[in-house]
Amino acid sequence: MAVECMKTLSHHKEDDQKPLVFDASLLRYETDIPKQFIWPDDEKPCPNTRELQVPLIDLGDFLSGNPEAAMKASRLVGEACEKHGFFLVVNHGVKESLIADAHQYMDEFFGLPLSEKQRAQRKAGEHCGYASSFTGRFSSKLPWKETLSFSYTADQSSSNVVKDYLCNAMGEEFDEFGRVYQDYSEAMSTLSIGIMELLGMSLGVGRTHFKEFFGDNDSIMRLNYYPPCQKPDQTLGTGPHCDPTSLTILHQDQVGGLEVFVDEEWRSISPNLNAFVVNIGDTFMALSNGRYKSCLHRAVVNSKTPRKSLAFFLCPKDDKVVKPPRELIDSSYPRIYPDFTWPMLLEFTQKHYRADMKTLQAFTNWLQEQRSS
């Protein structure tokens, strides 16, 4: 059964043609986009998508230690996570200047010639580095985007891991670039731990349970760049998927493009420069024993303006076993997912399965098959 759910990734090029290169500086002007970027009719963008009213959660009083504010915020978070797993946070404590710097350096990186960006080229089977539309990994339904991803760890003995990686990949002249994303990743880790307190309260397991579980997190930071496309109705910036990670904290620029699938229709989430968009991922859905939802979402592109976003994916430390606390298991909520570690799910999505709306179930089937063989 698991084999039927699996989608083996194609690592060869179709028809042995010349390898496809996604060079945004050229393709953004193409009126006839390569067929690998054209999505099936039933997955193409929808015109006139309605806006989704997402809860706006003010973290100001919660972060200052107000217990009433904490209860209110946790209730709003819980309601959102039971329905679709998306909410916005404001007064989050992250410096505006740091967010601005992170956007500025993102602009500069993606503005480099392709050959320079490729100094940080992602290697096959790895999740860090520069990727131009994943052309080396997939052969159809390619996303219209470029990304730069790197690992972050909250382990104090690796306090420069982001900076060191970026300098090693791009050169010592990227020292300031690396420092900005080291600081930004640390700020995202701190914010995500605060959100984990709210999630623990809302699930009734106490504010320290998930805070402690993710305190020494090994997470992923990603810069996303969606260049203009002359046929935006034919392609997607990111295909429909649920994040396999635990928690995503996204900062969008002012160009819209994020869409969420709620009540059987695609709805847009409008940009808000003062807010972070937060959503639950598959790993936390397993930690909550399925009570909180990892929601299907995607990104669309447009013909005129590049869109950029900063995404921090909170993940547990590699050796932590992902299993729900006892309080979340009872006759109404029996165990749904087997024990696993985050590296096992990450490897599954990197080598065996293209993340979509069924990743966690396919992973569960695969894991059970592996353990029974």
C-alpha positions as CSV (number, residue, x, y, z in Angstrom):
1,M,0.0,0.0,0.0
2,A,2.8,2.4,0.9
3,V,4.3,1.9,-2.5
4,E,1.1,3.2,-4.1
5,C,1.3,6.3,-2.0
6,M,4.9,6.9,-2.9
7,K,5.9,9.2,-5.7
8,T,9.4,8.3,-6.7
9,L,11.3,11.4,-7.6
10,S,12.7,11.6,-11.1
11,H,16.4,12.5,-11.1
12,H,16.9,12.2,-14.9
13,K,16.0,14.8,-17.5
14,E,13.0,14.1,-19.7
15,D,13.9,12.7,-23.2
16,D,17.6,13.3,-22.5
17,Q,17.2,16.9,-23.5
18,K,19.6,19.6,-22.6
19,P,19.2,20.3,-18.9
20,L,16.7,23.1,-18.1
21,V,18.2,26.1,-16.4
22,F,16.0,28.5,-14.4
23,D,17.7,31.9,-14.9
24,A,15.2,34.4,-13.5
25,S,16.9,37.4,-15.3
26,L,16.0,35.8,-18.7
27,L,12.8,33.8,-18.0
28,R,11.0,36.7,-16.4
29,Y,10.6,38.2,-19.9
30,E,9.7,34.9,-21.7
31,T,6.1,34.9,-23.2
32,D,6.4,31.2,-24.0
33,I,7.4,29.6,-20.8
34,P,9.0,26.1,-20.8
35,K,6.4,23.2,-20.5
36,Q,8.0,22.0,-17.3
37,F,6.6,25.1,-15.6
38,I,3.0,24.6,-16.9
39,W,0.8,23.0,-14.2
40,P,-2.3,20.8,-14.9
41,D,-5.6,22.7,-15.4
42,D,-7.0,21.5,-12.1
43,E,-4.0,23.0,-10.2
44,K,-3.6,26.3,-12.0
45,P,-4.2,29.5,-10.1
46,C,-7.8,30.7,-9.7
47,P,-8.8,34.2,-10.7
48,N,-10.4,36.5,-8.1
49,T,-9.4,34.6,-5.0
50,R,-11.3,35.8,-1.9
51,E,-9.3,37.0,1.0
52,L,-9.1,34.8,4.1
53,Q,-9.8,36.6,7.4
54,V,-7.0,35.2,9.6
55,P,-6.9,35.9,13.3
56,L,-4.6,38.8,14.3
57,I,-2.9,37.9,17.6
58,D,-1.2,40.7,19.6
59,L,1.8,39.2,21.4
60,G,2.7,42.5,23.2
61,D,1.0,41.8,26.5
62,F,1.7,38.1,26.4
63,L,5.5,38.7,25.9
64,S,5.4,41.2,28.9
65,G,4.1,38.4,31.1
66,N,0.4,39.3,31.4
67,P,-1.4,36.0,32.3
68,E,-4.8,37.2,31.0
69,A,-3.3,38.2,27.7
70,A,-1.6,34.7,27.5
71,M,-5.0,33.0,28.0
72,K,-6.7,35.1,25.3
73,A,-3.8,34.6,22.8
74,S,-3.7,30.9,23.4
75,R,-7.5,30.6,22.9
76,L,-7.3,32.4,19.5
77,V,-4.3,30.3,18.4
78,G,-6.1,27.1,19.4
79,E,-9.3,28.1,17.4
80,A,-7.2,28.9,14.3
81,C,-5.2,25.7,14.6
82,E,-8.3,23.5,14.9
83,K,-9.8,25.1,11.8
84,H,-6.9,25.7,9.3
85,G,-3.6,26.2,11.2
86,F,-2.9,29.8,10.0
87,F,-2.7,33.0,12.1
88,L,-0.9,36.4,12.2
89,V,1.1,37.8,15.0
90,V,1.8,41.4,15.7
91,N,3.8,43.2,18.4
92,H,6.1,40.2,18.2
93,G,9.2,41.9,19.6
94,V,11.4,41.4,16.4
95,K,13.2,44.7,15.5
96,E,11.9,46.4,12.4
97,S,15.5,47.2,11.4
98,L,16.4,43.5,11.5
99,I,13.4,42.6,9.2
100,A,14.3,45.4,6.9
101,D,18.0,44.3,6.7
102,A,16.9,40.7,6.0
103,H,14.8,41.9,3.1
104,Q,17.5,44.1,1.7
105,Y,20.1,41.4,1.7
106,M,17.6,39.0,0.1
107,D,17.1,41.6,-2.7
108,E,20.9,41.8,-3.2
109,F,21.4,38.0,-3.2
110,F,18.7,37.2,-5.8
111,G,19.9,40.2,-7.9
112,L,23.3,38.5,-8.4
113,P,24.1,36.8,-11.7
114,L,23.1,33.1,-11.7
115,S,26.7,32.0,-11.8
116,E,27.4,33.8,-8.5
117,K,24.3,32.5,-6.8
118,Q,25.3,29.0,-7.8
119,R,28.4,29.2,-5.6
120,A,25.9,28.1,-2.9
121,Q,24.3,25.5,-5.2
122,R,22.2,22.9,-3.3
123,K,23.6,19.4,-3.6
124,A,21.4,16.4,-4.5
125,G,19.6,15.0,-1.5
126,E,20.4,18.0,0.7
127,H,18.0,20.7,1.9
128,C,20.5,23.6,2.3
129,G,21.9,25.8,-0.4
130,Y,20.7,27.7,-3.5
131,A,18.0,26.1,-5.7
132,S,16.7,27.5,-8.9
133,S,13.2,26.0,-9.3
134,F,14.5,22.5,-8.3
135,T,15.2,21.8,-11.9
136,G,17.7,19.1,-10.9
137,R,15.2,17.3,-8.7
138,F,11.9,17.4,-10.5
139,S,11.0,17.1,-14.2
140,S,7.4,18.5,-14.2
141,K,5.2,21.0,-12.3
142,L,8.3,23.1,-11.5
143,P,7.8,26.0,-9.2
144,W,8.5,29.5,-10.6
145,K,11.0,30.5,-7.9
146,E,14.5,30.6,-6.5
147,T,15.4,29.8,-2.9
148,L,18.4,30.0,-0.6
149,S,18.1,27.7,2.5
150,F,20.4,27.1,5.4
151,S,20.4,25.4,8.8
152,Y,20.1,27.1,12.2
153,T,20.6,25.5,15.6
154,A,19.8,27.0,19.0
155,D,22.8,25.1,20.4
156,Q,25.0,27.8,22.0
157,S,28.1,26.0,21.0
158,S,27.2,26.6,17.3
159,S,26.3,30.3,17.7
160,N,27.6,31.3,14.3
161,V,26.4,28.3,12.3
162,V,24.4,30.5,9.8
163,K,27.1,33.1,9.3
164,D,29.8,30.4,8.9
165,Y,27.8,28.5,6.3
166,L,27.0,31.5,4.2
167,C,30.6,32.8,4.3
168,N,31.9,29.3,3.4
169,A,29.4,29.0,0.5
170,M,29.6,32.5,-0.9
171,G,32.9,33.9,0.3
172,E,34.2,36.1,3.2
173,E,32.7,39.2,1.6
174,F,29.3,37.8,2.7
175,D,30.3,38.2,6.4
176,E,27.7,41.0,7.1
177,F,25.1,39.1,5.0
178,G,25.7,36.0,7.2
179,R,25.5,38.1,10.4
180,V,22.1,39.5,9.5
181,Y,20.6,36.1,8.9
182,Q,22.3,34.6,12.0
183,D,20.5,37.4,14.0
184,Y,17.3,37.0,12.1
185,S,17.2,33.2,12.6
186,E,17.9,33.7,16.4
187,A,15.0,36.1,16.6
188,M,12.7,33.6,14.8
189,S,13.8,30.8,17.1
190,T,12.9,33.0,20.1
191,L,9.6,34.0,18.7
192,S,8.7,30.4,17.7
193,I,9.4,29.2,21.3
194,G,7.0,31.9,22.6
195,I,4.4,30.6,20.1
196,M,5.0,27.1,21.3
197,E,4.1,28.2,24.9
198,L,0.8,29.4,23.5
199,L,0.2,26.2,21.6
200,G,1.0,24.2,24.8
201,M,-1.5,26.2,26.8
202,S,-4.2,25.9,24.1
203,L,-3.8,22.1,24.0
204,G,-4.0,21.9,27.8
205,V,-0.5,20.4,28.3
206,G,1.0,23.5,29.9
207,R,3.1,26.3,28.5
208,T,6.5,24.6,29.2
209,H,5.9,21.2,27.4
210,F,6.6,22.3,23.8
211,K,8.8,25.2,24.9
212,E,11.2,22.6,26.3
213,F,10.8,20.2,23.4
214,F,11.9,22.9,20.9
215,G,14.3,24.8,23.2
216,D,17.4,23.3,21.5
217,N,15.8,23.3,18.0
218,D,17.7,22.4,14.7
219,S,15.7,24.5,12.3
220,I,15.8,25.8,8.6
221,M,15.8,29.3,7.3
222,R,14.8,30.0,3.7
223,L,14.8,33.0,1.4
224,N,12.1,32.8,-1.3
225,Y,12.2,34.8,-4.6
226,Y,9.4,34.6,-7.1
227,P,10.3,36.5,-10.3
228,P,7.6,37.9,-12.6
229,C,6.2,35.5,-15.1
230,Q,4.6,36.5,-18.3
231,K,2.1,33.6,-18.0
232,P,1.2,33.7,-14.3
233,D,-2.1,31.8,-15.0
234,Q,-0.1,28.8,-16.3
235,T,2.3,28.2,-13.4
236,L,2.7,28.4,-9.6
237,G,5.4,29.9,-7.4
238,T,5.0,27.1,-5.0
239,G,2.8,24.1,-5.6
240,P,0.1,23.0,-3.1
241,H,1.7,21.4,0.0
242,C,1.6,21.2,3.7
243,D,4.9,22.1,5.4
244,P,6.6,18.9,6.8
245,T,8.2,20.9,9.6
246,S,6.7,21.9,12.9
247,L,6.0,25.6,12.7
248,T,6.5,28.2,9.9
249,I,7.0,31.9,10.5
250,L,6.8,33.8,7.3
251,H,7.4,37.5,6.6
252,Q,6.0,38.6,3.2
253,D,6.9,41.7,1.3
254,Q,4.0,43.9,0.1
255,V,3.3,41.8,-3.1
256,G,0.5,39.3,-2.5
257,G,0.7,35.6,-3.5
258,L,0.2,33.4,-0.5
259,E,-3.0,31.3,-0.7
260,V,-4.5,28.8,1.7
261,F,-7.0,26.0,1.0
262,V,-10.0,26.4,3.4
263,D,-13.5,25.0,3.1
264,E,-12.7,23.5,-0.3
265,E,-11.6,26.7,-1.9
266,W,-8.3,28.8,-2.3
267,R,-8.2,32.0,-0.2
268,S,-5.5,34.6,-0.2
269,I,-3.7,36.0,2.8
270,S,-3.0,39.7,2.3
271,P,0.5,41.0,3.1
272,N,0.9,42.9,6.4
273,L,4.4,44.3,6.9
274,N,3.9,44.6,10.7
275,A,2.9,40.9,11.1
276,F,4.3,37.5,10.7
277,V,2.2,34.7,9.1
278,V,2.4,31.6,11.3
279,N,1.2,28.1,10.3
280,I,1.3,24.6,11.7
281,G,3.4,21.9,9.9
282,D,3.1,18.1,9.7
283,T,5.5,17.5,12.5
284,F,3.5,19.5,15.0
285,M,0.3,17.9,13.7
286,A,1.8,14.6,14.8
287,L,2.9,16.1,18.1
288,S,-0.7,17.3,18.7
289,N,-2.0,13.8,17.8
290,G,-3.9,15.3,14.8
291,R,-5.8,17.8,16.9
292,Y,-4.2,20.8,15.1
293,K,-4.1,20.9,11.4
294,S,-1.3,21.3,8.9
295,C,-3.0,23.3,6.2
296,L,-2.6,23.1,2.4
297,H,-1.1,26.3,0.9
298,R,0.6,27.5,-2.2
299,A,2.1,30.7,-3.8
300,V,1.0,32.3,-7.0
301,V,3.1,34.7,-9.2
302,N,2.3,37.8,-11.3
303,S,3.5,39.3,-14.5
304,K,4.9,42.6,-13.2
305,T,6.4,42.5,-9.7
306,P,8.9,40.1,-8.0
307,R,7.6,38.7,-4.7
308,K,9.9,37.9,-1.8
309,S,9.4,36.2,1.5
310,L,11.5,35.0,4.6
311,A,10.5,31.7,6.0
312,F,11.7,30.1,9.2
313,F,10.8,26.5,9.7
314,L,11.0,25.4,13.3
315,C,12.2,21.8,13.7
316,P,13.0,19.7,16.8
317,K,16.6,18.7,17.6
318,D,17.6,15.7,15.5
319,D,17.5,13.2,18.3
320,K,14.1,14.2,19.8
321,V,11.3,11.6,19.3
322,V,8.2,13.1,17.8
323,K,5.3,11.7,19.9
324,P,2.3,13.4,21.5
325,P,2.1,14.0,25.2
326,R,-0.1,11.5,27.1
327,E,-2.7,14.2,27.8
328,L,-3.5,14.3,24.1
329,I,-4.2,10.5,23.8
330,D,-7.6,9.0,24.8
331,S,-10.5,7.0,23.5
332,S,-11.7,10.0,21.4
333,Y,-8.1,10.6,20.2
334,P,-6.2,7.4,19.8
335,R,-2.6,7.5,18.5
336,I,-2.7,8.4,14.8
337,Y,1.0,8.6,13.8
338,P,4.0,6.4,14.9
339,D,7.0,7.7,16.7
340,F,9.6,9.2,14.5
341,T,12.4,11.8,14.4
342,W,12.5,14.9,12.3
343,P,15.6,13.7,10.2
344,M,13.5,10.7,9.2
345,L,10.7,12.8,7.8
346,L,13.1,15.3,6.2
347,E,15.0,12.4,4.4
348,F,11.6,11.1,3.2
349,T,10.7,14.5,1.6
350,Q,14.2,14.9,0.2
351,K,14.7,11.5,-1.3
352,H,11.4,9.7,-1.7
353,Y,8.4,12.0,-1.8
354,R,7.6,15.5,-3.1
355,A,5.8,17.3,-0.3
356,D,2.1,17.8,-0.8
357,M,-1.1,17.6,1.2
358,K,-0.6,13.8,2.0
359,T,3.0,13.9,3.1
360,L,2.4,12.8,6.7
361,Q,0.1,10.0,5.8
362,A,2.4,8.7,3.0
363,F,5.4,8.9,5.5
364,T,3.4,7.0,8.1
365,N,2.6,4.2,5.6
366,W,6.2,4.1,4.4
367,L,7.5,4.0,8.0
368,Q,5.2,1.2,9.0
369,E,6.2,-0.8,5.9
370,Q,9.9,-0.2,6.7
371,R,9.5,-1.4,10.3
372,S,7.5,-4.5,9.3
373,S,10.0,-5.6,6.7
